[in-house]
Amino acid sequence: MAGEITMPKLSDTMEEGKILHWLKRPGDAVRRGDALAEVETDKADMVLESFEDGVLTEIKLKEGESAPVGTVIALMAPAGSGAEQAARVQAQAESGGGGPGEAADQHGKAERPSATGPVSAVRAAAAHSIAGRELGEKLEPQAADGKTPAEFSIAAQAQPEHETEPAAGTSREQQRETDTIRVHAVLGGRPSAMPSVIIAPPPETEDAARTYPDASEAGAEAKPAHRYKASPLARRAAEEAGVDLAHVRGSGPDGRITKRDVDKFLREQQLFRRRRLVSPREGTLGSREEMSKMRQTIAQRMASSKREIPHFYVTAEIDMEEAVRLKESLEAAELFDEDITYNDIVVKACALALLRYPRLNASYENGGLNIYPDVNIGIAVAIEDGLVVPVLRECQRLSLPEIARAAHRLVAKASQGGFTSVELSGGTFTISNMGMLGVEHFAAVINPPQAAILAVSAIKDRPVVRKGQIVIGKTMMVTISCDHRIVDGVVAGRFLQELKRFLENPASLLLQ
Amino acid sequence: MAQISYREALNQAIKEEMDRDERVFIMGEEVGYFGGAFKVTDGLLAIFGEKRVRDTPISELTLVGAGVGAAMGGLRPVVELMTVNFGLLAMDQIVNHAAKIHYMFGGQAKVPLVIRAPQGGGHQLGAQHSQSLEEYFVHCPGLRVVIPATPADAKGLFKTAVRDDNPVIFLEHESLYGMKGEVADGEHLVPFGQANVLRAGSDATIVSYSKCVNDALKAAEALEERGVDAEVIDLRTLNPLDIDTIVESVKKTGAAIVVYEGWRTGGAGAEIAAQIYEAAFDSLDAPVQRVASMDVPMPYNRHLEAAALPSVEDIIRAVEHVV
């Protein structure tokens, strides 16, 4: 039976996808887990993997073309079927291929992209089932042969230094090797409210070469992931952080990559991203740029948010003196593996405040109000030409260190790629933190269908009144943007009061 | 609590068990009038008499066989092999009889026998008299294998051994007899299968038993000065093996080094490493290391013997290799 490969729904807002590249051609043998194509979605570029063995028989959607979710984009013959044999013979005939030797060679080449590709490939099993459940949708990319959506896999991986398309005339094979997975370089790093973390940029090319080998180099040296000498613990750590071991230098016996090497790599990446932050690509004067799918999605969603949602804004100034002290004392105690950031502290405080004002953890829908059962807080992270909002699920259950661990892992993934669609969906409230940029105050546009978004600015030394005296304190401006259809100013004001109470008495954040 | 030697702790344990239970008796070559080749049974003959402290002919097969029979008949014999090396003569009784009778008689007979045996090298006693043979017994199901590293454990584990209904191989390292340590007066029981974390650490797990535990502790101290925080685990018994404690530690440290005096190949380190791989593969940051004796018959020459045995320096090197 010929299997139909349909355009998968890779995020909960994805309506259509564009084929960037086919990584297999008709007649190519495909193994379960092989990368079939790169698909551009509204959120990120992801790799569509095969969920069964067989032979790709026909491509229905050409590179560069888009199709709605569910559209048949290719056909596949299952392994061992007559159709498979026929498909191979036909494909060989069509390509003018001669003997079996050549065919084998062709297969060998065709399989290379998957080998050089997504180390951080993540099965989208949970992603689909959870996203589907939440949206009340039925996702059946391959219902025909009884496979669940879970059989689809996706992966995304960033290669910040490789942004250009291969030059014209580059052979298709080379292009596949160097461009297997496309690139959304990261500009924004871990959100933090302290501007002091920004480090002056050294010459960027040198820096980049050291911290992130460029893709052509990586391509030339690329080996299948399992060939890298890495300890099991390092492999696990890399997988959890979405790190491609190809980029990690091993310091263990015989160059083995150890957990320490992965940790070091992540720290360097963090530094790297902070450096990049101060010199993002800002565009060229007098040029026109075509917008990426992601940019288009942002454009469409932000315009519809501002058009349909009556925004109002409430701002509060929060005394962060105690929070600063808490952060410092936690660092000094070295109790946790992860440094707790201001962003983590704000997330925790928001989760607690939202539990008291759940109507801000809700959506306006058909004249009604859906209040979500969980507090899933999205963190806006800037990446090249756009942003992603990875979601921390069930924040109401997480302790501060748990939030820190989960948040840092997600933010690290923004640079490494490898988000699963579940990590980018299901948010019920969003935090946008520009503290690291030293901003005084800003307001954010609501991320539909959520009811509110919190804009967090930098912690600054400002005069404050304490016990009737003007002293220099550390304060932070926060602005909440709310959907006026759902809540009124008073709820927003009370929420901010509550948030302020937690942040100004941050010991409470450690208790729950 | 008193500071006594490993030898004295054993003597005390035997005496207390014989006091407690009149079915307990000891037999072996020279255990009576001579007080034992290593003086562990010194003074017992005068207290308990020839009926319960029995000198035997020089025939290991016979005296272990007599022990098996006595145990089946309802007594709780303690048999001393002068050294484990001579115990090889009794392997048929140990492996084919002691270990199997309970099973082959469908549980109707039991063999509550303790076989004590000194072992180990380091005293220039040559290839035949310097062996550590715990693995021979660990390999055979049906035997408990107990191998204490401290005076306190020697007493506590011996008393548990006497009360256990299984045949117990109780191995004492000859270099430990003079070692002193705090030992509880009177009743002191150490359960089987419960390893002792002697030193907590976060960087590497050193798993050891018997004399090598002391070397591991010395290595850990030296490593601390170099900024490496090693955990040291004394297994105390090899059957049952407390793999849970080992795995819990390895999950914390990410590295394991097994230190033992037997030959490296096919030794306890292989078994322990395999079990670590099975239970904690994803927690390992490096392959499990084995520090053991070289695969050679023990040289008589003092320098060569020292080179063949595992040393504190060997342990330090192995730990530094993986952290």
Interface residues (C-beta under 8 A of the other chain):
Chain A: S231 P232 L233 A234 R235 R236 G252 P253 R256 T258 K259 R260
Chain B: G254 F281 D282 S283 L284 D285 A286 H321 V322
